[in-house]
Structures are given as C-alpha cells and as structure tokens.
Amino acid sequence: MTEPKTRLREARATAGFASPTDAANAFPRDINKNTLISHENGNRPISRKAAEKYGELFGTKAGWILFGENGADDGSTPPRMPPELTLLRTGLVAGRLAGTVEAGTFREVDEFDQSEPVEILLPRDEKFPNARQLVFDVGGDSLNDLRPRPILSGDRLVCLAYEDVAHEVELRDGMVVVVQRTRDGGHFREWSVKQIEIYNDRAEFHPRSSNPKHKPIVVHHDSEADDGISVEVIALVRRVMNEMPGF
C-alpha cells in the first residue's frame, strides 16, 4: 500500500503538473510551493483540509490521497473526476469553433452535418462564467481599419454566445459583434463581424474597412430587411487571438 505522500505526488503528476513548482504556478492563490513539497516529501502530514484542496485542484478525491479509497485494489491509481470538472478547477473551459466570419459570403447551411464540433480550451470568462464561448476564424478585410486595434484575416475571435448574456448585456454603440444574416428561408447563412451604432429607430452594423465594397447592415425596429434577409446578433467579441506566421 502506498503512502499519502506518494499518492499526492501521483495525483499532481496525473493532473499534468511535472513538479510542485508547476502546480504552484498554476494555482498561486491555492498552493504554497514549499508546503506542497513538504507534503510530497512526507516532512509534513497532510491534513484533511489540505487533501480536499489538492483533490479539488488535481481532479481526484481527498479520501484517495489520504487512505487510497476508491482507487485500484492496491491503492495505486487516483480516481479521476469527469474531464469537464477538472477543466473548471484549472480555470479552463471548452469553447466551440463555430466557423468563419467573412462579410459578403453566404454559405449553404448543411442541416444534416453529423461531424463532431471542434473544441478549444480557453480561459474562463470571469465576468460571464456561465456563458458559452464561441470561436470564429476571420476571413476578409471588413474590419481591417477598426480602432484602436484592427481585426485582420487570419485572426481568431473568442466570443460569448449572445443568447446566453442578452438578459444582462444591452447592445450599445461601439460593441464589436458577430452578425448572422440568413436568406432563402434560412438555407443560406452569412456570418460577419461588425461594430454597432445604435439609433432611436434602427441599429447599424458597420464595417471598419479600407475596402469600399463593404457596406453597413441597417436593421430597423421590425428587424427584417426589405429584401427578406433576416439579421440577428449571435455573439459578442471578447478577445482577439492570432499567431505569428512562419512556424
């Protein structure tokens, strides 16, 4: 039978932390590096409270760390929490890669697409922790002149699903949003990223582009364009990510 110090080391390593320093750097408010080292070396007994904290952070159970409960017969394998709980403990959540935002490009909607959604690990949004995060890749130049920071082709947008926050976030001037336009009864869809201007009788979704071909989308109170194209905000842009080319 292994000892608590050995099970603690295994729990930390199984959670993906190669050393006590790595774990302390990941959870600076919860783990004191020297205390963890003392616990792992057996120089300091592991209290129930400490085991519960380690179990929460490393995705296992306090009872297993202390007594080897609910593991393998020999007590050598830490029981794992569900992956989604482990992600929450580490401050990461899964964001869904929704697709590409590109002004002027209508794509046919495949209602029978059975492919698995691509998920990306992202930092939890501290202001809206319960909202889904959607990720869009940017194509085109419709916001290449946005101030203070342009959004360029190849950038990746981390967004909040608008329907999840609509009850607490009012659309206002200057917000950058993902707009969905559908036509032909919803069989074709365009996603584009725009900046909002709000007026008494309408909302305007503006490109900020050096390319004059891009025009604003104007939505009056009836929220239905004259040409039968339906327009709605589906996401609020929270962060912009990109990678340096050449690697």
Solvent accessible surface area in square Angstrom, and as a share of the most:
residue,aa,sasa,rsa
1,M,174,0.78
2,T,47,0.27
3,E,99,0.44
4,P,49,0.31
5,K,58,0.25
6,T,44,0.26
7,R,6,0.02
8,L,0,0.00
9,R,86,0.32
10,E,60,0.27
11,A,0,0.00
12,R,19,0.07
13,A,56,0.44
14,T,67,0.39
15,A,25,0.20
16,G,63,0.61
17,F,28,0.12
18,A,89,0.69
19,S,36,0.23
20,P,22,0.14
21,T,57,0.33
22,D,59,0.31
23,A,0,0.00
24,A,12,0.09
25,N,108,0.56
26,A,51,0.40
27,F,14,0.06
28,P,100,0.63
29,R,233,0.85
30,D,64,0.33
31,I,11,0.06
32,N,91,0.47
33,K,84,0.36
34,N,101,0.52
35,T,31,0.18
36,L,0,0.00
37,I,63,0.32
38,S,31,0.20
39,H,8,0.04
40,E,6,0.03
41,N,81,0.41
42,G,44,0.42
43,N,120,0.62
44,R,124,0.45
45,P,122,0.77
46,I,23,0.12
47,S,61,0.39
48,R,125,0.46
49,K,168,0.71
50,A,21,0.17
51,A,0,0.00
52,E,90,0.40
53,K,70,0.30
54,Y,11,0.04
55,G,1,0.01
56,E,69,0.31
57,L,8,0.04
58,F,0,0.00
59,G,0,0.00
60,T,1,0.00
61,K,100,0.42
62,A,11,0.09
63,G,8,0.07
64,W,0,0.00
65,I,0,0.00
66,L,23,0.11
67,F,122,0.51
68,G,11,0.11
69,E,85,0.38
70,N,110,0.57
71,G,31,0.30
72,A,45,0.35
73,D,156,0.81
74,D,83,0.43
75,G,1,0.01
76,S,39,0.25
77,T,74,0.43
78,P,6,0.04
79,P,25,0.16
80,R,104,0.38
81,M,44,0.20
82,P,65,0.41
83,P,103,0.64
84,E,104,0.47
85,L,64,0.32
86,T,29,0.17
87,L,45,0.22
88,L,71,0.36
89,R,80,0.29
90,T,48,0.28
91,G,24,0.23
92,L,62,0.31
93,V,27,0.16
94,A,44,0.34
95,G,0,0.00
96,R,101,0.37
97,L,47,0.23
98,A,23,0.18
99,G,24,0.23
100,T,47,0.28
101,V,1,0.01
102,E,50,0.22
103,A,19,0.14
104,G,62,0.60
105,T,44,0.25
106,F,49,0.21
107,R,105,0.38
108,E,129,0.58
109,V,37,0.21
110,D,93,0.48
111,E,120,0.54
112,F,165,0.69
113,D,87,0.45
114,Q,158,0.70
115,S,82,0.53
116,E,148,0.66
117,P,78,0.49
118,V,87,0.50
119,E,112,0.50
120,I,38,0.19
121,L,100,0.50
122,L,4,0.02
123,P,73,0.46
124,R,74,0.27
125,D,20,0.10
126,E,143,0.64
127,K,146,0.62
128,F,23,0.09
129,P,64,0.40
130,N,147,0.75
131,A,15,0.11
132,R,113,0.41
133,Q,13,0.06
134,L,15,0.08
135,V,0,0.00
136,F,1,0.00
137,D,43,0.22
138,V,12,0.07
139,G,13,0.13
140,G,31,0.30
141,D,44,0.23
142,S,7,0.04
143,L,3,0.01
144,N,44,0.23
145,D,60,0.31
146,L,12,0.06
147,R,176,0.64
148,P,138,0.87
149,R,92,0.33
150,P,47,0.29
151,I,4,0.02
152,L,83,0.41
153,S,74,0.48
154,G,62,0.60
155,D,5,0.03
156,R,71,0.26
157,L,0,0.00
158,V,2,0.01
159,C,0,0.00
160,L,1,0.00
161,A,3,0.02
162,Y,39,0.15
163,E,129,0.58
164,D,41,0.21
165,V,1,0.00
166,A,47,0.36
167,H,152,0.68
168,E,106,0.47
169,V,19,0.11
170,E,143,0.64
171,L,44,0.22
172,R,148,0.54
173,D,92,0.47
174,G,39,0.38
175,M,30,0.13
176,V,28,0.16
177,V,0,0.00
178,V,0,0.00
179,V,1,0.00
180,Q,29,0.13
181,R,55,0.20
182,T,25,0.15
183,R,81,0.30
184,D,82,0.42
185,G,82,0.79
186,G,30,0.29
187,H,99,0.44
188,F,58,0.24
189,R,77,0.28
190,E,3,0.01
191,W,34,0.12
192,S,1,0.00
193,V,4,0.02
194,K,5,0.02
195,Q,31,0.14
196,I,1,0.01
197,E,42,0.19
198,I,69,0.35
199,Y,89,0.34
200,N,148,0.76
201,D,66,0.34
202,R,66,0.24
203,A,21,0.17
204,E,20,0.09
205,F,9,0.04
206,H,29,0.13
207,P,17,0.11
208,R,68,0.25
209,S,30,0.20
210,S,84,0.54
211,N,41,0.21
212,P,111,0.70
213,K,138,0.59
214,H,26,0.11
215,K,137,0.58
216,P,58,0.37
217,I,13,0.07
218,V,61,0.35
219,V,19,0.11
220,H,96,0.43
221,H,143,0.64
222,D,98,0.51
223,S,57,0.37
224,E,85,0.38
225,A,31,0.24
226,D,156,0.81
227,D,104,0.54
228,G,49,0.47
229,I,22,0.11
230,S,44,0.28
231,V,15,0.09
232,E,89,0.40
233,V,19,0.11
234,I,34,0.17
235,A,0,0.00
236,L,13,0.07
237,V,28,0.16
238,R,105,0.38
239,R,93,0.34
240,V,46,0.27
241,M,58,0.26
242,N,87,0.45
243,E,160,0.72
244,M,150,0.67
245,P,113,0.71
246,G,83,0.80
247,F,225,0.94
